[in-house]
Amino acid sequence: MSGHLAINHFVLVVDNDAVVSQSISDFIHSKGYSVIVSDNLEDAFFEISLNKIDLILVNYFQPDGTAITLLEHLKSLNKEIPVIVINDKKDPQAFLGCFEMGVLDFVVKPINVELFWYKAECLLTRVQLQQKVKQQSSELEKMLYEKAREEQMARHIFEHLVNIDNNHFDFIKTFCQASANFSGDILLNGVSPNGNLFLMLADSTGHGLSAAMPIMRVASTFRAMVSKGFSLVTLIYELNEKVYHENPEDRFVACIILEADFFRNKLYVWNGGMPPVYLHLEHELSNDKAFNSTNMALGILPPNTFVADIFSIDLPNHGYACLFSDGLIEQHTLEEQPFGIGRLQSLFDEKLGDLTHYLTDSFEQYFQGKHIADDITVCTLDFERLYQWHQTRDFKELTSNLNGEFSWDIKISGAMLLNADYLSTLNQFLSVFGFATNFCQRVFTVVAELFSNAIDHGVLKLDSRLKNDPEGFELYHSIRDGYSERLSADDWVKVSITWNHMSELVITVADSGKGFTGFNRSISGYPELSGRGLSLVKTLCKQYELISPGNITRVVME
């Protein structure tokens, strides 16, 4: 054994034979250890209470008891001190009783000090190792406790930041099962200023905290852009750019985004690297539809080569949609087989809106005791309840504090035209005066469409036909973004909103361009052409007027 015991650590010798005690004490001192000698158990108990004893050498028979008495005393104090018992003869019964009480070894008189010391040194080494392990275990427990507290706090903050603005709609039901403390799956929803509902399911690469961190950026970008009324395609491009530039090369985010556009009566679906989106629609010849991924996951392609391919169908009034990450379909069941996409699709067709409840109740039936290999998220969207929710917004009446008049004017010029998000405050401004939510959303839609057309066709003189296909759409936005450095104070758009005594909202949008025409063509649905917006504006307004030479538009809403 290398090194000496620390100061105030002792070997205790308990023997009323002074010659033997002195002989052993001298020998232990010669090895560099401190020794305490007691000639009875009472003195030994006193020394144990005062000092740090690392080893006890005790004669079996004592004037006031036996070694068993000492062992019982140590047990009552809950002290784990190794003990070697000395005996005058080999007494199996005494040996057995001591071993049952925790004695580690015996020495028979006459004592062979070299053999005794070998045993003692082994025990002392064992004691030191046990103390070191105990100390390290205590430190490890403390570290694990602090780590658990930090993870708990981080998880609380993460979930709060991710879910803080999520609405709790009865038409959206979810089932989630994380594979670690932090989930790389996220389900977000938001309502844009024009009243459209956005629903996003994202699945980040990997597991745990490394997967959760990119999700936070995706969540914040989603919320900011939806709340400011940006279009679905603009949201997708922005998300891809953020993930591409702000994450390592091997980190990307697969994603599904749905937009329910109530004014155009359209459902838009974008699927980037995710399993199919299933739709079960009632009152149709083909009840089931599937939207497979036709896009790369966010963050794989650089912004200049990324193209968003968006599906579009009429917005259903009945039926269900099912969105899910790949965690469930790839998870192995008790039969050591993947759960499978076919089984999930069959369950969705059978359970529909109750699918998530079924998974909650039956999860253990499929995976009891199995390690969850990946984050699991399943979501269903009830179109009938979604429609009912929208209808309740449609029939809200204007409040009675709208007596009087006001006007709201803003003029934006230069590069700010392409970066302005002032429209996000329009809803808030109108709601202050008591306008109904649905009316505010209609106004936002109209102003956003007129403002966008004024920039694209009036100021920038862009051709809408570029946006007839995804490649052209990318070129359209590339050209549009390239104008930002060339715009000056002479390039402007002005928006004027007036509420008059006839309870009419008059909106006028003017631009610095020379005017444009071309509204006599067939208008197709979003997201193809800009011209489609003017058709929508006409349906939302009481009056529509294009003032010569075509760079001023005036509409009336009520």
C-alpha positions in Angstrom: 0.0 0.0 0.0 1.4 3.4 -1.0 1.1 6.5 1.1 0.0 7.0 4.7 -3.5 7.6 6.2 -4.4 11.2 6.7 -4.0 12.8 10.1 -6.6 11.8 12.7 -7.2 8.5 10.9 -6.2 5.6 13.2 -6.0 1.8 13.6 -7.7 0.8 16.9 -6.2 -2.2 18.8 -8.6 -3.6 21.5 -6.8 -6.2 23.7 -6.3 -6.4 27.5 -3.0 -8.3 26.9 -0.6 -5.4 27.3 2.3 -7.4 25.8 0.4 -8.3 22.6 -1.1 -4.8 22.3 2.3 -3.1 22.6 3.9 -5.5 20.1 1.2 -5.0 17.5 1.1 -1.2 18.2 4.9 -0.9 17.6 4.7 -2.9 14.5 1.9 -0.8 13.0 3.8 2.4 14.0 6.8 1.1 12.1 4.7 1.0 9.0 3.9 4.7 9.4 0.3 4.5 10.8 -1.2 6.0 14.0 -2.5 3.6 16.6 -4.9 3.8 19.5 -4.8 1.0 22.1 -7.8 0.2 24.4 -7.8 -2.6 27.0 -11.6 -2.9 27.1 -14.7 -2.3 25.0 -15.9 0.8 26.9 -12.7 2.6 26.2 -12.9 1.4 22.6 -16.4 2.8 22.2 -15.2 6.1 23.5 -12.3 6.3 21.0 -14.6 5.3 18.1 -16.9 8.3 19.0 -14.0 10.7 19.0 -11.7 9.6 16.2 -11.8 8.5 12.6 -11.1 4.8 12.8 -10.1 3.0 9.6 -9.4 -0.5 11.0 -10.1 -2.3 14.3 -8.1 -5.2 15.6 -10.0 -6.8 18.5 -9.4 -9.8 20.8 -12.5 -11.9 20.7 -12.7 -12.1 24.6 -12.9 -8.8 26.5 -13.3 -8.0 30.2 -16.7 -6.4 29.4 -17.9 -8.5 26.5 -16.8 -10.1 23.2 -16.0 -9.0 19.7 -19.7 -9.6 19.0 -20.5 -6.8 21.4 -18.2 -4.5 19.5 -19.8 -5.5 16.2 -23.3 -4.9 17.5 -22.2 -1.4 18.7 -20.8 -0.5 15.3 -24.0 -1.7 13.7 -26.1 0.5 16.0 -24.0 3.5 15.0 -24.3 2.6 11.4 -20.5 2.7 11.1 -18.8 0.5 8.4 -15.4 -0.1 9.9 -13.5 -3.2 8.9 -12.7 -5.5 11.8 -10.1 -8.3 12.3 -10.7 -10.6 15.3 -7.9 -12.1 17.3 -8.6 -15.5 19.0 -6.5 -17.9 21.1 -7.8 -20.9 19.2 -9.6 -21.9 16.1 -13.2 -21.8 17.3 -15.5 -22.4 14.3 -18.6 -21.2 16.2 -17.0 -17.9 17.2 -15.7 -17.5 13.7 -19.2 -18.1 12.3 -20.9 -15.6 14.7 -18.4 -12.9 13.8 -18.6 -13.4 10.1 -22.4 -13.2 10.3 -21.9 -9.8 12.0 -19.6 -8.5 9.2 -16.1 -9.4 10.3 -13.7 -9.5 7.4 -10.9 -11.7 8.8 -9.5 -13.6 11.8 -6.0 -13.9 13.3 -5.1 -16.8 15.6 -2.5 -16.4 18.4 0.4 -16.5 18.4 0.2 -13.7 15.9 2.4 -13.8 12.8 2.8 -10.1 12.4 3.9 -10.3 8.7 0.7 -12.3 7.9 -1.3 -10.0 10.1 0.0 -6.9 8.3 -0.6 -8.4 4.9 -4.3 -8.8 5.8 -4.5 -5.4 7.5 -2.9 -3.7 4.5 -5.4 -5.3 2.1 -8.3 -4.2 4.3 -6.9 -0.6 4.6 -6.5 -0.5 0.8 -10.0 -1.7 0.4 -11.3 0.9 2.9 -9.6 3.7 1.0 -11.0 2.5 -2.3 -14.5 2.2 -0.8 -14.2 5.7 0.5 -13.0 7.0 -2.8 -15.8 5.2 -4.7 -18.3 6.6 -2.1 -17.0 10.1 -2.6 -17.1 9.8 -6.4 -20.6 8.3 -6.3 -21.7 11.2 -4.1 -20.2 13.7 -6.6 -21.7 11.8 -9.5 -25.1 11.8 -7.9 -24.8 15.6 -7.3 -23.7 16.1 -10.9 -26.6 14.0 -12.2 -29.0 15.8 -10.0 -27.8 19.2 -11.2 -27.9 18.0 -14.8 -31.5 16.7 -14.3 -32.5 20.1 -12.8 -30.8 22.0 -15.7 -32.5 19.7 -18.3 -35.8 20.1 -16.6 -35.5 23.9 -16.6 -34.2 23.8 -20.2 -37.1 21.6 -21.3 -39.6 23.8 -19.5 -38.2 26.9 -21.3 -38.0 25.0 -24.6 -41.6 23.8 -24.5 -42.8 27.2 -23.3 -41.0 29.0 -26.2 -42.2 26.5 -28.7 -45.8 26.2 -27.6 -46.4 29.7 -26.1 -48.5 30.9 -29.0 -50.1 27.6 -30.0 -53.9 27.8 -30.0 -55.8 24.9 -28.4 -58.3 24.1 -31.1 -60.8 21.3 -30.8 -60.4 20.4 -34.5 -56.7 19.6 -34.0 -55.8 16.4 -32.0 -52.3 15.1 -31.3 -50.4 12.2 -30.0 -46.8 12.7 -29.0 -44.1 10.4 -27.6 -40.5 11.8 -27.3 -37.5 9.4 -27.4 -35.5 11.7 -25.1 -36.0 14.6 -22.8 -36.1 16.9 -25.7 -38.2 16.2 -28.8 -37.1 16.9 -32.4 -40.8 16.9 -33.5 -42.9 20.0 -33.2 -46.5 20.8 -34.1 -47.5 24.4 -34.5 -50.6 26.3 -35.6 -51.3 29.9 -36.2 -53.9 32.2 -37.6 -52.7 34.9 -40.0 -54.2 38.4 -40.1 -56.3 37.4 -43.1 -57.9 34.6 -41.0 -56.2 31.7 -42.7 -55.2 28.8 -40.5 -51.6 27.4 -40.7 -50.7 24.0 -39.4 -47.1 22.8 -39.4 -45.5 19.4 -38.3 -41.7 19.5 -38.4 -39.2 16.7 -37.7 -35.6 17.7 -37.0 -32.6 15.5 -37.7 -31.5 13.3 -34.8 -32.7 13.1 -31.2 -32.7 15.0 -28.0 -31.3 18.5 -27.5 -29.3 18.5 -30.8 -32.6 17.9 -32.7 -34.6 20.4 -30.6 -32.3 23.4 -31.1 -33.1 23.9 -34.8 -36.8 23.5 -34.1 -36.7 26.6 -31.9 -35.6 28.7 -34.9 -38.2 27.1 -37.1 -40.9 27.8 -34.5 -40.0 31.5 -34.1 -39.8 32.0 -37.8 -43.2 30.3 -38.4 -44.9 32.4 -35.8 -43.4 35.7 -36.9 -44.3 35.2 -40.5 -47.7 33.9 -40.0 -48.6 36.7 -37.6 -47.4 39.2 -40.2 -49.6 37.7 -42.9 -46.9 36.4 -45.2 -48.0 33.9 -47.9 -47.3 30.2 -47.6 -44.7 30.1 -50.3 -42.8 33.1 -48.7 -43.0 31.3 -45.4 -41.5 28.1 -46.9 -38.6 30.0 -48.6 -37.8 31.8 -45.4 -37.8 28.7 -43.3 -35.5 26.9 -45.8 -33.1 29.9 -45.8 -33.0 30.0 -42.0 -32.4 26.3 -41.6 -29.8 26.2 -44.4 -27.7 29.1 -43.1 -28.0 28.7 -39.3 -27.5 24.9 -38.9 -24.6 22.5 -39.5 -24.5 20.8 -42.9 -25.8 17.5 -41.6 -28.8 19.1 -39.8 -32.1 19.6 -41.7 -35.8 19.7 -40.9 -38.4 17.6 -42.6 -41.7 19.5 -42.6 -45.4 19.5 -43.5 -47.3 22.8 -43.7 -51.1 23.1 -44.3 -52.9 26.4 -45.0 -56.6 26.6 -44.9 -57.6 29.6 -47.0 -61.3 30.4 -46.2 -61.7 33.2 -48.6 -60.5 31.3 -51.7 -61.9 28.0 -50.2 -58.6 26.3 -50.8 -56.5 23.9 -48.8 -52.7 24.1 -49.6 -50.3 21.3 -48.7 -46.5 21.5 -48.7 -44.6 18.3 -47.9 -40.9 18.4 -47.6 -39.3 15.1 -46.8 -42.1 13.8 -44.5 -44.4 10.8 -44.8 -47.6 11.3 -46.8 -50.4 13.5 -45.6 -53.6 11.4 -45.7 -57.0 12.9 -46.3 -60.3 11.0 -45.6 -63.0 13.0 -47.3 -66.7 12.3 -47.1 -69.2 12.7 -49.9 -66.5 12.2 -52.6 -66.1 9.4 -55.2 -62.6 8.7 -53.8 -62.6 9.1 -50.1 -58.9 8.8 -49.5 -56.2 11.2 -50.8 -52.5 11.1 -50.1 -50.0 14.0 -50.5 -46.6 12.5 -50.8 -43.4 14.5 -50.4 -42.4 16.3 -53.6 -39.9 18.6 -51.9 -36.6 18.3 -50.2 -36.5 18.8 -46.4 -35.8 22.4 -45.2 -32.1 23.2 -45.1 -30.8 20.7 -47.7 -30.8 23.0 -50.7 -29.4 26.5 -50.8 -32.0 29.2 -51.2 -31.0 29.9 -54.9 -31.9 26.3 -56.0 -34.8 25.7 -53.6 -38.2 25.4 -55.2 -41.5 25.0 -53.3 -44.0 22.6 -54.9 -47.4 23.2 -53.3 -50.5 21.0 -53.6 -53.9 22.7 -53.8 -57.5 21.3 -53.4 -60.9 22.7 -52.5 -61.1 23.2 -48.8 -63.2 20.3 -47.4 -66.2 21.0 -45.1 -66.2 17.3 -43.9 -63.6 14.7 -43.3 -60.2 14.4 -41.7 -56.5 14.9 -42.5 -53.7 12.9 -40.8 -50.1 14.2 -40.4 -47.4 12.2 -38.8 -43.6 11.9 -38.5 -41.7 8.8 -39.3 -41.1 7.9 -35.7 -44.3 5.7 -35.3 -44.1 3.9 -38.6 -40.5 2.9 -38.0 -40.8 2.0 -34.3 -40.5 -1.8 -33.8 -43.4 -3.5 -32.0 -43.4 -6.4 -29.6 -43.3 -8.7 -32.6 -39.9 -7.1 -33.6 -41.5 -5.7 -36.8 -41.9 -2.0 -37.7 -45.4 -0.6 -36.9 -45.6 0.3 -40.6 -47.3 3.0 -42.7 -49.9 0.5 -43.9 -51.1 -0.2 -40.3 -51.3 3.5 -39.5 -53.2 4.3 -42.7 -55.7 1.5 -41.9 -56.1 2.8 -38.3 -56.7 6.3 -39.6 -59.4 5.0 -42.0 -61.0 3.2 -39.1 -60.6 5.6 -36.2 -60.5 9.0 -38.1 -60.7 11.7 -35.5 -60.3 9.2 -32.6 -57.0 8.0 -33.9 -54.9 10.0 -31.4 -57.1 8.8 -28.5 -56.7 5.2 -29.7 -52.9 5.6 -29.9 -52.8 7.0 -26.4 -54.8 4.1 -25.0 -53.1 1.3 -27.0 -49.5 2.5 -27.2 -48.3 0.0 -24.5 -50.2 -2.8 -26.3 -47.8 -2.4 -29.3 -44.6 -1.2 -27.6 -44.6 -2.2 -23.9 -41.1 -2.1 -22.6 -39.6 -1.3 -26.0 -37.1 1.5 -26.4 -38.6 4.5 -28.3 -36.0 4.9 -31.1 -37.3 8.2 -32.5 -39.7 11.0 -31.6 -43.3 10.1 -32.4 -46.0 12.6 -33.5 -49.4 12.0 -35.0 -52.0 14.7 -35.7 -55.5 14.7 -37.1 -57.4 17.7 -38.4 -61.2 17.7 -38.4 -62.5 19.7 -41.3 -66.1 19.8 -40.2 -65.1 21.4 -36.8 -62.6 23.7 -38.6 -65.5 24.9 -40.8 -67.7 25.4 -37.8 -65.0 27.4 -36.1 -64.6 29.6 -39.1 -68.4 30.1 -39.4 -68.6 31.4 -35.8 -66.0 34.0 -36.8 -68.0 34.9 -40.0 -71.1 35.9 -38.2 -69.6 38.2 -35.6 -71.3 41.6 -35.7 -69.5 45.0 -35.5 -69.6 46.5 -32.1 -71.5 49.7 -31.4 -68.6 52.0 -30.8 -68.0 52.6 -34.5 -69.9 55.9 -34.6 -67.6 58.6 -36.0 -64.9 58.7 -38.7 -61.2 58.1 -38.9 -58.5 57.9 -41.6 -55.2 55.9 -41.7 -52.5 56.8 -44.2 -49.0 55.4 -44.9 -46.5 56.0 -47.6 -43.5 53.7 -48.1 -40.6 54.3 -50.5 -37.3 52.9 -51.5 -36.0 49.5 -50.4 -38.4 49.5 -47.4 -41.1 48.6 -49.9 -39.8 45.0 -50.1 -39.2 44.7 -46.4 -42.2 46.4 -44.9 -44.3 44.4 -42.6 -46.6 47.2 -41.5 -49.6 45.2 -42.5 -49.2 43.1 -39.4 -50.4 46.0 -37.3 -53.4 46.7 -39.5 -55.6 44.1 -37.7 -54.6 45.4 -34.3 -55.4 49.0 -35.4 -58.9 48.1 -36.7 -59.7 45.9 -33.7 -59.0 48.9 -31.4 -62.0 50.6 -33.0 -64.2 47.5 -32.3 -64.3 46.0 -35.8 -65.2 42.3 -35.8 -62.3 39.8 -36.3 -63.6 38.5 -39.6 -64.0 42.0 -41.0 -60.4 42.9 -40.0 -59.2 39.8 -41.7 -61.0 40.6 -44.9 -59.6 44.1 -44.9 -56.1 42.7 -44.4 -56.5 40.4 -47.3 -57.7 43.2 -49.6 -54.9 45.7 -48.5 -52.2 43.0 -48.8 -53.3 42.0 -52.3 -53.5 45.6 -53.5 -50.2 46.5 -51.9 -48.5 43.5 -53.5 -49.8 44.3 -56.9 -48.9 47.9 -56.6 -45.3 46.9 -55.9 -44.9 44.1 -58.4 -46.7 45.7 -61.4 -46.7 49.4 -60.6 -43.3 50.0 -59.1 -41.2 47.0 -60.4 -43.2 46.4 -63.6 -42.9 42.6 -63.2 -44.8 40.2 -65.5 -47.2 37.9 -63.6 -46.8 35.2 -66.2 -43.4 34.3 -64.7 -45.3 32.7 -61.9 -47.1 30.1 -64.0 -44.8 27.3 -62.8 -42.5 26.7 -59.8 -39.3 27.5 -61.8 -40.7 30.8 -63.0 -42.0 31.6 -59.5 -38.4 31.2 -58.2 -37.1 33.5 -61.0 -39.9 36.0 -60.2 -38.8 36.2 -56.6 -35.1 36.3 -57.6 -35.8 39.3 -59.8 -38.0 41.0 -57.2 -35.3 40.7 -54.5 -32.7 42.0 -56.9 -34.6 45.3 -57.2 -34.1 46.2 -53.5 -30.8 48.0 -54.0 -32.1 50.0 -57.0 -35.3 51.4 -55.4 -35.1 55.0 -54.5 -37.3 57.6 -52.8 -39.1 58.1 -56.1 -40.4 54.6 -56.0 -43.3 54.5 -53.6 -46.7 53.0 -52.6 -49.3 54.9 -50.6 -52.2 53.3 -48.7 -55.1 55.3 -47.4 -57.9 53.8 -45.3 -60.9 55.9 -44.3 -64.0 55.0 -42.2 -66.9 57.3 -43.1 -70.3 58.3 -41.7 -72.0 55.7 -44.0 -70.3 52.9 -42.1 -68.1 52.2 -45.1 -64.3 51.5 -45.2 -62.7 53.2 -48.2 -59.3 51.8 -49.2 -57.1 53.6 -51.7 -53.8 52.2 -52.9 -51.6 54.3 -55.2 -48.1 53.7 -56.6 -45.4 55.6 -58.4 -45.8 53.5 -61.6 -47.3 54.6 -64.9 -50.3 52.3 -64.4 -51.2 48.9 -65.6 -54.2 47.0 -66.9 -54.9 43.4 -67.8 -57.8 42.4 -65.5 -59.9 41.0 -68.4 -58.3 37.6 -68.3 -59.4 34.4 -66.5 -58.1 34.4 -63.0 -56.8 31.2 -61.6 -56.4 30.1 -57.9 -53.6 30.7 -55.5 -50.6 30.2 -55.6 -50.2 30.6 -59.4 -50.7 34.2 -60.6 -50.7 37.6 -59.0 -53.8 38.5 -61.1 -55.8 36.0 -59.0 -55.6 38.5 -56.1 -57.6 41.2 -57.9 -60.4 38.7 -58.5 -60.5 37.9 -54.8 -60.4 41.6 -54.0 -63.5 42.2 -56.1 -65.4 39.4 -54.3 -64.6 40.8 -50.9 -65.5 44.4 -51.6 -68.7 46.3 -52.2 -67.1 48.4 -54.9 -63.9 48.2 -56.9 -62.5 51.0 -59.0 -59.3 51.3 -61.0 -58.6 55.0 -61.5 -56.8 56.1 -64.7 -54.1 55.6 -65.7 -54.2 52.5 -63.6 -51.8 53.2 -60.7 -54.6 54.0 -58.2 -57.1 51.5 -56.9 -60.1 52.4 -54.8 -62.3 49.9 -53.1 -65.2 50.1 -50.6 -65.9 47.6 -47.9 -68.8 47.3 -45.4 
